Amino acid sequence: MSINLMKPLFYLFPSILILLACTNPPDNEVRTVMPEETDEISITIDTIRVNTPGTTREFPYYFPSLDFSGNTFAGLDERTGKINVFKLPELELIDTIQLYQEGPNTIQKNMVGAIYYHNQDSIFILQHIPKRLLLIDHDAVIQWQVDVTEAFKRDSLPDGLMPVGWFDRIGTYYENDKLYFAIRQEQAEQDFLTPMIGYYDFRSDHIKTLDIHYPAFYTKNENVGTYGFPGIQFYENNFLITYPYSTETFVYDQNINLLKTIQSPSRFEVGKAAEPAQGRRAHAMSNPYYYNVQPLKNGSYYVQLGREPLPEDPKSEIFNFTIIYNHDFTKYHVIDKNEAPISFGGEYFYYPIPQEETEYQSMERYKVEME
C-alpha cells in the first residue's frame, strides 16, 4: 500500500540525498564531538502574547507534532480532543481539527500517544489503546489505520511489543513513505533487549524495526529508576537519541549508521541507576535528568533541557538549565532557568509563562546568535 501525501514534497528528496551525501562522514566513520563551553553568544529576549481563545489550552503542549518545520506548529489539546495549528513565529492560531469521540472515526483523546502534522489534510496519530497507527484528514475522518498488535504478529516481531509516544520526548515522524515511531515492551516484560525504533513501510505494507538498541546501562541494571524512556528526536532523516542519565547524544541516519556521538562535558553530572528497591522520587532526588535536543533555526542551533537532582523544595531553587549548542555541537552555553525551553524549528525558542488571562498567554521569546 502506498499513500499519496502531497506529491510535490517528494521532488525534494534527490536534493536532500545529495546534501546528506556531501555532509555525512564516510561509511563506518563515527565522528566524536566534545562540546566546549563558551560565553561568545548573543541572546535577544522579548515577550509575545499568544491568543488562546475559548478553551484552547495553554503552552506547553504535552502532545506536540515534532516536525520542526519552523512554519507551523500543531499540538493535541488532550482536554478537548482538538489538534490546534499555529502559524510561526507569531504563534497565531490558524486551524483546529476536532477528533471524534464517538462513531466510526472515534479516536479517544486521552489514549493518544503522539501526533505528526504532515499537512492540513494528512495527520498521523499513534494511539496507545487500542494500539493503532492512523491517518486522518482535515475533517478528522480516518483515511488509513493499522492494528499494531496484529501487524507485529503478522511480521513475526517479538511478543509483547507496543508502539509508544511519550509527551514531547518521543513523537512519531513521517518521511519517504515510512512512518517512524518508538517501540518498547509491555511494562511487565521490559528487559530493554528489543530494538527501540520501528516504522511502517507503506510501500510494502509491513512493520519493521531499526537495529538500534538500548545501551548496557539499561540491560545490565535491575532498576533504572526515572530513566525508563530515552529522548528520541527525528530530524532531517536522522535520529538523535539522548539517554536521560547523560547529555550524551547519538546521531543515526535512516540506514542505521551511527554518524556522530556528542559527548557529555564534565560539568554535567552523569546519573546512576537506582538501587534495586529505590523508588522513583528517591532516585530523582539524587540524580540528574537530561531531555532530548531540539533543533533551532533549521539546525543552526540546538537546545536541551537539563535538571540537577531534584531539591526538597523545587519552588525556591533553580535546578533546571537550558543548554544551547551551535550547529555542529562543538560549543555550548548554559542558561540557568527552571522553565523548559520549546523550539518549533524556527529562529526563536520560547519559555511559556503561566497563563494569567483566559484569552491570552505570554511567552518569553529568545533569539540566539553564536559562532
C-alpha positions in Angstrom: 0.0 0.0 0.0 1.3 3.5 -0.9 -0.3 6.7 0.4 -0.1 9.7 -1.8 0.7 12.6 0.5 1.4 15.9 -1.2 3.4 14.6 -4.2 5.4 17.8 -4.7 7.2 17.1 -1.4 8.9 14.1 -2.9 10.6 16.2 -5.6 12.8 17.5 -2.8 14.2 14.1 -1.9 17.0 13.9 -4.5 18.4 17.3 -3.4 18.2 16.2 0.2 20.0 13.0 -0.5 22.7 14.9 -2.4 23.1 17.2 0.6 23.4 14.3 3.0 25.9 12.6 0.8 28.1 15.7 0.9 27.8 16.2 4.6 27.8 12.7 6.1 31.1 11.1 7.1 32.3 8.1 5.1 31.0 4.6 5.9 32.0 3.3 9.3 33.5 6.6 10.4 31.9 7.9 13.5 32.7 11.5 14.5 33.0 12.1 18.2 32.4 15.6 19.4 33.2 17.1 22.9 31.4 20.4 23.2 33.3 23.3 24.8 31.6 25.9 26.9 31.5 29.5 25.5 30.2 32.9 26.5 30.6 34.2 23.0 26.9 34.3 22.4 24.3 37.0 21.7 20.8 36.4 23.1 17.9 38.7 22.3 14.8 38.4 24.6 11.3 39.7 24.1 7.8 38.7 25.2 4.9 38.0 23.0 1.2 37.4 23.7 -0.4 34.3 22.3 -4.1 34.3 21.6 -5.8 31.3 23.4 -9.4 31.8 22.6 -12.2 29.9 24.5 -11.0 26.6 25.8 -7.8 26.4 23.8 -5.1 25.0 26.1 -2.0 27.0 27.1 1.6 26.1 26.2 3.4 23.8 26.6 1.5 21.2 24.7 2.1 17.7 26.1 1.4 16.0 22.7 3.1 18.2 20.1 3.9 17.4 16.4 7.6 17.3 16.4 8.2 18.2 12.8 10.3 21.4 13.5 9.3 22.9 10.2 9.6 26.4 11.5 6.5 27.4 9.6 3.6 25.9 11.6 3.2 24.2 15.0 0.5 21.6 15.7 -0.4 20.1 19.0 -3.1 18.0 20.6 -5.1 19.5 23.3 -5.8 16.3 25.3 -8.5 18.0 27.3 -10.8 18.9 24.4 -9.5 16.4 21.7 -8.6 19.3 19.3 -5.5 19.5 17.3 -4.6 23.2 17.2 -2.4 24.6 14.4 -0.4 27.8 14.9 1.4 30.0 12.4 5.0 30.8 13.3 6.8 32.8 14.6 3.7 34.8 15.8 2.0 31.7 17.2 -1.2 32.7 15.6 -4.0 30.1 15.9 -5.0 29.3 12.2 -6.7 26.0 12.3 -8.4 23.4 14.6 -9.2 19.8 13.9 -11.7 18.1 16.3 -11.2 14.4 16.9 -14.4 12.4 17.1 -15.2 10.9 20.5 -18.0 8.6 19.1 -18.9 6.9 15.9 -16.8 5.1 13.2 -14.0 7.7 13.4 -13.6 7.7 17.1 -10.0 8.4 18.4 -10.1 8.7 22.2 -8.4 11.9 23.1 -6.8 10.6 26.3 -5.4 7.5 24.6 -3.3 9.3 22.0 0.4 8.9 22.4 1.8 11.1 19.6 0.7 13.0 16.5 2.5 14.1 13.4 1.1 17.0 11.3 2.3 16.3 7.8 0.0 18.8 6.2 -3.5 20.1 6.7 -5.1 17.0 5.2 -2.7 14.4 6.4 -2.2 14.0 10.2 -0.7 10.8 11.6 -1.7 9.6 15.1 -0.2 6.9 17.3 -2.8 5.6 19.7 -1.9 3.6 22.8 -5.3 2.0 23.5 -6.2 0.4 21.2 -2.7 0.0 19.7 -3.2 1.7 16.4 -1.4 3.9 13.8 -3.8 6.1 12.0 -4.0 8.8 9.3 -6.8 11.4 9.4 -7.8 14.2 7.1 -8.7 17.8 8.0 -12.2 16.6 8.9 -10.8 14.1 11.4 -12.1 11.2 9.2 -9.8 8.1 9.4 -8.2 7.5 6.0 -6.0 4.7 7.0 -5.3 2.6 10.1 -3.4 -0.5 11.2 -3.8 -2.6 14.3 -0.3 -2.7 15.5 -0.6 -5.8 17.6 -1.9 -7.8 14.6 0.8 -6.2 12.4 3.5 -7.2 14.9 2.3 -10.8 14.8 2.0 -10.9 11.0 5.5 -9.5 10.6 7.0 -12.0 13.2 8.2 -9.4 15.6 8.8 -10.4 19.3 5.8 -10.7 21.5 4.9 -8.0 24.0 5.9 -5.0 21.8 3.9 -1.9 21.6 4.2 1.5 19.8 4.8 4.3 22.3 4.7 8.1 22.4 6.0 9.9 25.4 4.8 13.5 25.6 7.4 15.8 24.0 10.2 13.3 24.4 9.1 10.7 21.9 6.9 11.5 19.0 6.3 10.0 15.6 7.7 11.0 12.2 6.7 10.5 8.5 9.3 10.6 5.7 9.6 8.9 2.4 6.6 6.6 2.7 7.7 5.4 6.2 6.0 6.3 9.5 8.6 6.0 12.3 7.7 5.5 16.0 9.3 4.3 19.2 8.6 0.8 20.4 9.0 -0.9 23.8 7.9 -4.0 25.6 4.9 -4.2 27.9 5.9 -2.9 31.3 5.9 -6.4 33.0 8.2 -7.8 30.3 10.6 -4.8 29.9 14.2 -6.0 29.7 15.4 -3.4 27.1 16.7 -6.1 24.8 14.5 -5.3 21.8 15.0 -2.5 19.2 13.7 0.9 20.3 12.5 2.3 16.9 10.1 0.8 14.4 8.4 2.0 11.2 5.5 1.2 9.0 6.6 0.9 5.4 3.7 2.0 3.2 5.3 0.5 0.1 5.5 -3.0 1.4 2.6 -2.7 4.0 4.8 -4.2 6.7 6.2 -3.0 10.1 9.9 -3.3 10.5 12.4 -2.3 13.2 15.7 -0.5 13.2 18.8 -2.2 14.6 19.2 0.5 17.4 19.2 -1.0 20.9 19.4 0.2 24.4 23.0 0.5 25.9 24.4 -1.6 28.7 23.1 0.9 31.3 19.6 -0.5 30.6 20.4 -4.1 30.0 22.8 -4.6 32.9 20.9 -2.8 35.7 17.9 -4.2 37.5 16.3 -0.9 38.2 16.9 2.2 36.0 14.6 4.4 38.2 13.3 7.5 36.4 15.4 6.8 33.3 12.9 4.5 31.7 12.4 6.4 28.4 15.1 7.8 26.1 14.6 11.0 24.2 14.2 10.3 20.5 14.3 13.2 18.1 13.5 12.6 14.4 15.0 15.4 12.4 16.0 15.7 8.7 16.3 12.0 8.1 18.3 11.4 11.2 17.6 10.1 14.7 19.1 12.0 17.6 18.9 9.8 20.8 19.6 11.0 24.3 19.5 8.7 27.3 18.3 10.7 30.3 21.2 9.9 32.6 23.6 11.9 30.4 23.7 14.8 27.9 25.5 12.5 25.5 23.6 12.3 22.2 23.9 9.7 19.4 23.1 10.7 15.8 22.0 7.9 13.4 20.9 8.1 9.8 17.9 6.1 8.4 20.3 3.4 7.3 21.2 2.9 11.0 24.7 4.3 10.6 26.0 6.0 13.7 27.1 9.3 12.3 28.1 11.2 15.4 28.5 10.9 19.2 28.1 14.2 21.1 29.9 13.6 24.4 28.9 15.0 27.7 31.1 17.8 29.1 32.5 17.1 32.6 30.4 20.0 34.2 27.2 17.9 33.7 26.8 15.1 36.3 26.1 11.6 34.9 23.3 9.8 36.6 23.4 6.4 38.2 21.0 3.5 38.1 18.6 3.2 41.0 19.2 0.8 43.9 17.1 -2.4 43.5 14.4 -1.3 45.9 14.8 2.5 45.4 11.6 4.4 44.4 11.4 6.9 41.5 11.2 10.0 43.7 14.2 9.0 45.8 16.1 8.3 42.6 15.1 11.6 41.1 16.3 13.5 44.2 19.8 12.0 43.9 20.3 12.0 40.2 20.2 14.5 37.2 17.9 14.2 34.2 18.5 15.2 30.6 16.0 15.7 27.8 16.3 15.3 24.1 17.9 18.0 21.9 15.6 20.3 19.9 16.7 21.9 16.6 16.5 25.6 16.3 16.8 27.9 13.2 16.8 24.9 10.8 19.6 23.1 12.6 21.8 26.2 13.1 21.5 25.6 16.9 20.0 23.1 19.3 18.6 23.5 22.8 18.4 20.9 25.5 16.8 20.9 29.0 18.8 19.5 31.9 17.8 19.0 35.5 20.0 18.7 38.6 19.0 16.3 41.3 15.5 17.3 42.4 15.7 19.5 45.5 13.5 19.2 48.6 11.7 22.5 47.8 11.6 22.9 44.0 9.7 26.2 44.2 12.5 28.0 46.0 15.5 26.8 44.0 16.8 26.9 40.4 17.6 23.4 39.5 16.9 23.3 35.7 19.0 24.7 33.0 18.9 25.1 29.2 22.0 24.1 27.1 22.4 25.9 23.8 24.6 24.2 21.2 25.9 25.6 17.9 25.2 23.7 14.7 27.9 21.1 15.0 27.8 20.7 18.8 31.4 21.9 19.2 30.3 24.8 21.5 27.6 25.2 24.2 26.2 27.8 26.5 24.1 27.3 29.7 21.1 29.4 30.9 20.1 28.6 34.5 16.3 28.7 34.3 13.6 26.4 35.7 11.2 26.7 32.8 11.5 24.2 29.9 12.5 25.6 26.5 10.3 25.0 23.5 11.6 25.1 19.9 9.4 24.8 16.8 12.4 24.7 14.5 12.4 28.4 13.6 14.8 31.2 14.7 13.3 31.5 18.2 12.8 29.3 21.2 10.3 30.0 23.9 9.6 29.8 27.6 5.9 29.7 28.4 4.7 32.0 31.2 1.9 30.5 33.3 -1.4 31.8 31.9 -3.0 34.7 33.9 -5.8 35.7 31.4 -8.3 33.4 29.8 -7.8 34.7 26.3 -4.1 35.2 26.3 -0.8 33.7 27.3 2.6 35.3 27.4 5.7 33.6 26.1 9.4 34.7 26.6 11.0 34.5 23.1 14.8 34.0 22.7 16.8 34.6 19.6 20.4 33.3 19.6 23.5 34.2 17.6 26.5 32.0 18.2 29.5 31.2 16.0 
